[in-house]
Amino acid sequence: MRIEWVPHLMNLHEPNFRSEVCNTDEFGFRHTIKNSKVLDYAAFQEEPGSKGLVCGGSTAFGVGATNDSATITSVLNRSSHTTWFNFAGMAHNSTQELFRFLLFLPKVDQVVLLTGINNLTIHTVSPHFSEVYGAVFSQTIFQLLNNINTNPKYLKYLAGRLRHRFIDSLLQFLPGLTAGTPDMPDFESRYSQSLIILARDLDVWAMLRDQKGFSLQFVLQPIAVWMPKVLSTEEEELIHGLETSGRRQWGAQHEQEVTQTYQRYRQDTQVLCQALNIPWIDCNELLPRDGWLFCDRVHLTDEGQKQAAGVILAATARS
């Protein structure tokens, strides 16, 4: 799917996309399946009875699922009296998740925030970070497209990026050579600032919960390097393939920082939620320790989607 740029949300996946794997409605929401019925946003709003949303980024959206019926929300609809809908946006951070809800203000009874990793990664690594606005994925691309016709330096910058990517790919086949790496932002400073942004967004979620009367649940999303899990043969092969193709999801240095920050991040997010009386659970503790659950470090296979849906179903039943 191509990226569309929309007011307030910035990057959004293509509306009215059609394929055998993934389909979206006119607003870019992924189709959710209930009893063989396809739910777009309009059909979801017309459904009778209790309704719920799963908000988040690409994991909640269902990247890795083989079709729309295998996503977390569609699996929930097979086991719950509540009608669930996929309200997630690929690559969205907590502020974008909140803004999308504010723009639609759907009438629902339950909201699940299956989230965490996008704030931690983009806010700590982006060169465009703002203490007020945070950062969004694809922000560099947006700025290039916006300025390329009027400012030649962006063409030079783009050429430099392509050159560095070519060199980095070439170095994989030339042992003994190393490439220069750009300076990374100070992780500790960015980490603290990212928590301030998350606290702000959760505070608004709590106010909406109290005013609109829905239940709210925070689920720290599962990450392969956060779980006490022995990777399956398939997981090892897929992750190794990403690394050797030069497509490490976060880069080696940042991946190490993200991995080492897990215990601290889970505690910090839990404290933020407790202060606002938002039930909090960690999906990393509750998924099985074996089996093929991940197709990369972040995204889930059909079995992983099924297991995550079971965790959410149990959590929402208690709330």
C-alpha positions as CSV (number, residue, x, y, z in Angstrom):
1,M,0.0,0.0,0.0
2,R,1.1,3.5,-0.7
3,I,1.3,6.2,1.9
4,E,-1.2,9.1,1.9
5,W,-0.6,12.4,3.6
6,V,-3.7,13.6,5.5
7,P,-4.3,16.6,7.8
8,H,-3.4,16.1,11.5
9,L,-2.5,12.4,11.2
10,M,0.3,12.9,8.6
11,N,1.1,9.4,7.2
12,L,-1.8,7.1,6.6
13,H,-2.0,3.9,4.5
14,E,-4.0,3.9,1.3
15,P,-7.8,4.1,1.6
16,N,-9.9,1.6,-0.5
17,F,-7.0,-0.7,-1.0
18,R,-7.8,-4.1,-2.4
19,S,-5.8,-7.4,-2.3
20,E,-6.2,-11.0,-1.3
21,V,-4.3,-10.2,2.0
22,C,-5.4,-6.8,3.1
23,N,-8.3,-4.5,2.4
24,T,-9.1,-1.0,3.6
25,D,-12.2,1.2,3.6
26,E,-12.6,4.8,2.5
27,F,-10.9,6.1,5.7
28,G,-8.0,3.6,5.5
29,F,-9.3,1.3,8.3
30,R,-8.5,-2.3,7.7
31,H,-11.6,-4.5,7.1
32,T,-12.6,-6.5,10.1
33,I,-14.5,-9.8,9.8
34,K,-17.4,-10.9,11.9
35,N,-19.4,-14.0,11.1
36,S,-18.2,-13.9,7.5
37,K,-19.4,-10.3,7.3
38,V,-17.0,-7.6,6.2
39,L,-17.0,-4.6,8.5
40,D,-15.8,-1.2,7.3
41,Y,-16.2,1.7,9.6
42,A,-19.8,2.5,8.6
43,A,-20.9,-1.1,9.0
44,F,-19.2,-1.3,12.4
45,Q,-21.0,1.8,13.6
46,E,-24.3,0.2,12.6
47,E,-23.7,-3.0,14.5
48,P,-26.0,-3.5,17.5
49,G,-24.9,-4.4,21.0
50,S,-21.5,-3.8,22.7
51,K,-18.7,-2.5,20.5
52,G,-14.9,-2.3,21.0
53,L,-11.8,-0.9,19.2
54,V,-8.2,-2.1,19.1
55,C,-6.0,0.9,18.6
56,G,-2.2,0.9,17.9
57,G,0.3,0.7,15.2
58,S,1.2,-2.0,12.6
59,T,1.0,-4.9,15.0
60,A,-2.6,-3.9,15.9
61,F,-3.3,-3.3,12.3
62,G,-2.3,-6.9,11.5
63,V,0.9,-6.7,9.5
64,G,2.0,-10.4,9.3
65,A,-1.6,-11.8,9.1
66,T,-2.3,-13.7,5.9
67,N,-5.7,-12.1,5.4
68,D,-8.2,-9.8,7.1
69,S,-9.9,-12.6,8.9
70,A,-6.6,-13.6,10.7
71,T,-6.1,-10.2,12.4
72,I,-6.4,-9.7,16.1
73,T,-9.8,-7.9,15.9
74,S,-11.3,-10.5,13.5
75,V,-10.1,-13.3,15.8
76,L,-11.7,-11.5,18.8
77,N,-15.0,-11.4,16.9
78,R,-15.0,-15.2,16.8
79,S,-14.9,-15.5,20.6
80,S,-16.6,-12.4,22.0
81,H,-20.1,-11.0,22.4
82,T,-18.6,-7.6,21.7
83,T,-18.2,-6.5,18.1
84,W,-14.5,-5.5,17.6
85,F,-13.1,-3.2,15.0
86,N,-9.5,-2.6,13.8
87,F,-8.9,1.1,14.5
88,A,-5.1,0.8,14.2
89,G,-2.8,2.7,11.8
90,M,0.5,1.4,10.5
91,A,3.5,3.3,11.9
92,H,1.3,5.5,14.1
93,N,2.6,6.6,17.5
94,S,0.5,7.3,20.6
95,T,-0.4,10.8,19.5
96,Q,-1.6,9.7,16.1
97,E,-3.6,6.9,17.7
98,L,-5.3,9.4,19.9
99,F,-5.9,12.0,17.1
100,R,-7.6,9.3,15.0
101,F,-10.0,8.6,17.7
102,L,-10.7,12.3,18.3
103,L,-11.4,12.8,14.6
104,F,-14.1,10.1,14.5
105,L,-15.3,9.9,18.1
106,P,-16.9,6.5,17.6
107,K,-19.5,5.3,20.1
108,V,-17.9,2.3,21.7
109,D,-17.9,0.5,25.0
110,Q,-14.3,-0.7,25.1
111,V,-11.0,0.6,23.8
112,V,-7.8,-1.4,23.8
113,L,-4.5,0.3,23.2
114,L,-2.1,-2.4,21.9
115,T,0.9,-0.1,21.6
116,G,4.3,0.9,22.8
117,I,7.2,0.2,20.4
118,N,6.6,3.1,17.9
119,N,6.9,5.7,20.6
120,L,10.0,4.2,21.9
121,T,11.7,3.8,18.5
122,I,10.8,6.9,16.5
123,H,11.0,9.3,19.4
124,T,14.4,8.1,20.4
125,V,16.0,7.9,16.9
126,S,14.3,10.5,14.7
127,P,16.4,13.6,13.6
128,H,13.1,15.6,13.4
129,F,12.0,15.1,17.0
130,S,10.1,17.9,18.8
131,E,9.5,17.9,22.5
132,V,5.9,19.0,21.8
133,Y,5.0,17.1,18.6
134,G,7.3,14.1,19.0
135,A,8.2,12.6,15.6
136,V,6.4,10.5,13.0
137,F,7.6,7.7,10.7
138,S,8.3,8.9,7.1
139,Q,8.8,12.4,8.2
140,T,12.1,12.7,6.3
141,I,10.3,11.5,3.1
142,F,7.5,14.0,3.6
143,Q,9.9,16.9,4.1
144,L,11.9,15.8,1.0
145,L,8.8,15.7,-1.1
146,N,7.5,19.0,0.2
147,N,10.8,20.9,-0.4
148,I,12.5,19.1,-3.3
149,N,11.1,21.4,-6.0
150,T,12.2,24.6,-4.2
151,N,15.4,23.7,-2.4
152,P,18.2,21.9,-4.2
153,K,19.9,20.8,-1.0
154,Y,17.2,18.2,-0.5
155,L,18.2,16.6,-3.8
156,K,21.8,16.5,-2.5
157,Y,20.6,15.1,0.8
158,L,18.6,12.4,-1.0
159,A,21.6,11.5,-3.2
160,G,23.7,11.2,0.0
161,R,21.2,8.8,1.6
162,L,21.1,6.6,-1.4
163,R,24.9,6.5,-1.6
164,H,25.1,5.5,2.1
165,R,22.6,2.8,1.6
166,F,24.5,1.5,-1.4
167,I,27.8,1.5,0.6
168,D,26.2,-0.2,3.6
169,S,24.8,-3.0,1.3
170,L,28.1,-3.4,-0.4
171,L,30.0,-3.6,2.9
172,Q,28.1,-6.8,3.8
173,F,30.1,-8.6,1.0
174,L,33.5,-6.9,1.8
175,P,34.7,-8.1,5.2
176,G,37.1,-5.8,7.0
177,L,35.6,-2.6,5.8
178,T,33.4,-0.4,7.9
179,A,31.0,2.4,7.1
180,G,30.7,5.6,8.9
181,T,27.6,5.9,11.1
182,P,25.7,9.1,11.7
183,D,25.5,10.5,15.2
184,M,22.6,9.1,17.2
185,P,20.5,11.3,19.4
186,D,21.1,11.0,23.1
187,F,18.9,8.0,24.1
188,E,18.4,8.9,27.7
189,S,17.1,12.4,27.0
190,R,14.8,11.2,24.2
191,Y,13.6,8.4,26.3
192,S,12.5,10.8,29.1
193,Q,10.8,13.1,26.6
194,S,9.0,10.2,24.9
195,L,7.5,9.3,28.3
196,I,6.2,12.8,28.7
197,I,4.4,12.6,25.4
198,L,2.9,9.2,26.3
199,A,1.8,10.5,29.6
200,R,0.1,13.5,27.9
201,D,-1.7,11.2,25.4
202,L,-2.8,8.7,28.1
203,D,-4.2,11.6,30.2
204,V,-6.4,12.7,27.3
205,W,-7.5,9.0,26.8
206,A,-8.5,8.9,30.5
207,M,-10.5,12.1,30.2
208,L,-12.3,10.7,27.1
209,R,-13.0,7.4,28.9
210,D,-14.5,9.3,31.9
211,Q,-16.6,11.5,29.7
212,K,-17.7,9.0,27.1
213,G,-18.1,6.1,29.4
214,F,-16.0,3.4,27.7
215,S,-13.5,1.1,29.4
216,L,-9.9,1.6,28.5
217,Q,-7.1,-1.1,28.5
218,F,-3.4,-0.6,27.8
219,V,-1.6,-3.7,26.4
220,L,2.2,-3.4,26.0
221,Q,2.6,-5.0,22.6
222,P,4.8,-8.2,22.1
223,I,8.3,-7.8,20.7
224,A,10.4,-10.9,19.9
225,V,13.5,-9.5,21.6
226,W,11.5,-8.6,24.7
227,M,10.0,-12.1,25.3
228,P,11.8,-14.9,27.2
229,K,11.3,-17.0,24.1
230,V,13.5,-19.3,22.1
231,L,13.0,-18.3,18.5
232,S,11.5,-20.9,16.2
233,T,13.4,-22.0,13.1
234,E,11.1,-19.9,11.0
235,E,11.6,-16.8,13.2
236,E,15.4,-17.2,13.1
237,E,15.3,-17.5,9.3
238,L,13.1,-14.5,8.8
239,I,15.0,-12.2,11.2
240,H,18.3,-13.3,9.7
241,G,17.0,-12.6,6.2
242,L,16.1,-9.1,7.2
243,E,19.5,-8.5,8.7
244,T,21.5,-9.8,5.7
245,S,19.3,-7.8,3.3
246,G,20.3,-4.6,5.1
247,R,16.8,-4.1,6.5
248,R,17.4,-4.3,10.3
249,Q,14.2,-2.7,11.7
250,W,16.0,-0.3,14.1
251,G,19.7,-0.6,13.3
252,A,22.2,-2.6,15.4
253,Q,22.9,0.1,18.0
254,H,19.3,1.2,18.5
255,E,18.1,-2.4,18.6
256,Q,20.5,-3.0,21.5
257,E,19.2,0.1,23.4
258,V,15.5,-1.0,22.8
259,T,16.2,-4.5,23.9
260,Q,18.0,-3.4,27.1
261,T,15.3,-0.8,27.9
262,Y,12.5,-3.4,28.1
263,Q,12.2,-3.9,31.9
264,R,12.5,-0.1,32.5
265,Y,10.0,0.7,29.8
266,R,7.4,-1.8,31.0
267,Q,7.7,-0.4,34.5
268,D,7.4,3.2,33.3
269,T,4.3,2.6,31.2
270,Q,2.7,0.6,34.0
271,V,3.3,3.5,36.4
272,L,1.8,6.0,33.9
273,C,-1.3,3.8,33.5
274,Q,-1.7,3.2,37.3
275,A,-1.7,7.0,37.9
276,L,-4.7,7.3,35.6
277,N,-6.5,4.1,36.7
278,I,-5.9,2.5,33.3
279,P,-5.6,-1.3,33.5
280,W,-2.2,-2.4,32.2
281,I,-0.9,-5.7,31.0
282,D,2.3,-6.9,29.2
283,C,1.6,-9.1,26.3
284,N,5.3,-10.2,26.4
285,E,4.6,-12.1,29.6
286,L,1.5,-13.8,28.4
287,L,2.2,-15.2,25.0
288,P,3.5,-18.8,24.6
289,R,7.2,-19.3,25.0
290,D,7.5,-21.5,21.9
291,G,6.0,-21.8,18.4
292,W,6.1,-19.6,15.3
293,L,4.6,-16.3,16.5
294,F,6.6,-13.6,14.8
295,C,7.4,-12.8,11.1
296,D,10.0,-10.3,12.3
297,R,10.9,-8.7,15.6
298,V,7.6,-6.8,15.9
299,H,4.9,-8.3,13.7
300,L,2.9,-11.4,14.3
301,T,2.0,-14.5,12.3
302,D,-1.5,-15.8,12.2
303,E,-0.8,-17.9,15.3
304,G,0.7,-14.8,17.0
305,Q,-2.4,-12.8,16.2
306,K,-4.6,-15.6,17.6
307,Q,-2.5,-15.7,20.8
308,A,-2.5,-11.9,21.2
309,A,-6.3,-11.9,20.7
310,G,-6.6,-14.4,23.5
311,V,-4.6,-12.2,25.9
312,I,-6.8,-9.2,25.0
313,L,-10.0,-11.2,25.4
314,A,-9.0,-12.3,28.9
315,A,-8.0,-8.8,29.9
316,T,-11.1,-7.1,28.7
317,A,-13.3,-9.8,30.3
318,R,-11.8,-8.7,33.7
319,S,-12.2,-5.0,33.1
